[in-house]
Amino acid sequence: MPRRLSSRTGLRLHYAAITSSGEPTTDEHNNPLMSLTGSGPEVHLDVFGTGFLASASGQILTNHHVAEPWWQNDELKEMLDQGLEPVIAEMAAYFPGIPHGIAINTERISSAADVAIVKGNISGLGIKQVALAEGRRSAISGGPVVLLGYPTALNAILARAGAETLQSIATATKGDPKQVMDELARRNLIRPVITQGHIGEVLTDKIVYDAQTTSGGSGGPLFNNEGKVIGINFAMVREFGGSNFAIPVGYGKSLLKP
């Protein structure tokens, strides 16, 4: 999902210049040099996350910080404070078994939690929506859970492909993330990582559980033992794998209502 950065004057952020090998020029700390008047390519940031189909009309539940990666992002805060504002250049969803990406747009963002709805045209694709749990008793401390998602994004998907396949994809795409995703979809290689665990605690605004995940898994569905989504994965404690967090699915269901 590429994003670009532009200034409030309408100028777009570019790399200052490109070396003879095609790489951006850098400073003494090896950071790329960027400028609103640079002669290099426009600056794009490729961001990945997880989501799941929550309605037959093509509504996909995910996190606010997946739909708008600059939201509460400390790494981008310095640039945004200098007057730059991010713009979504392109956003696409990929589903297992579907040989191409689906263009999506942000439909609604929650004001109460890190939840958002993005939407795309899934007509005729045969993608089934997941079942959402009903009531607070659907998530119980100590109960088993299953988490689906794409932690580490492309890395985890590519890691499960053979060496020959990796070389073929690299040759065909020259490493461009969008082309890599398209090629993975065409080859039916997009499959989520599945982890299992148990609920540690159920709070009003979060579910604490120990099924493993990491960056890229944000927005993934957390299922209970009935196969229904009870939460939307949104955060983790990097130093301790026993505490990951999901937003109760009720926050997402409230966005689905007309």
C-alpha positions, 0 to 999 in steps of 0.5 A: 500500500504505497503512500507519498508525502507532500507539503501543504504548498502542494509540492511533493517530497522527492529524493534529492538525487540518485547515484549512478547505481540508481540508489538515493544519495545519502548523508554521513549517517547513510540516511537518504537525502530528501527535498521538495525540489529534489531531482530524484523520484518521488518518496513513496512508503510501502506499508503492509498490514492485515485485515479481514472481510466483515461484510458481503458488501466488501467491507474489510475490518483492520486497524486505523494505523494500517489504513493511515500508517502515519497515525500515531507514528513516532517515526513520521512525526518529525516530518509531519511536524515540518509541514508535510502531509501524507497522501494515499497513492494506492491501496490494495487488498490481497486474499488467499486464492485470488490471483490479483489485488483488489483496489480498496479505499478507506470508508470509515475510521473509529473515533473510539479505538484503533479500528477502521473499515476499508472497502473494495469490490469483491463481486463475483470473487467468492470470498466469504466473510468471517463470522463475528462473535456476539456478546461479551461472554464470547471472550473468556479469560483462559479460553483458547484463541487462534490468530490469523495475519501476515506478521513481517508481511512479505518476509514471512510469505517469501520465507515459505517459498522455495529458493527457485521460486524466490529467484523467479519472483525476484527476476520477474519483479526486480524487487518492487513490493507491489509487483512482488505482491502481484506475482505472489497472488498470481502464483497462489502463494499468499497464505496467512500465518496461523498461531494459537494461544490463550486469553490472559485477560479480558478488559473493556477496551482490549483482550490480552492474549499470547498467540504470537504475532509481530509487525504486519499482523496488525488488523488480524482476526482473533478467533475463539474456539467457536470459530468466531472473531472476538477481536482485532489484533492491534499491538504487542509487547516486543520484549515479552511475547506473552502479551499481545493485544486485540480490540474487542470486535464490538468496536469494529461492528459499530463501524459496520452499522449504516 
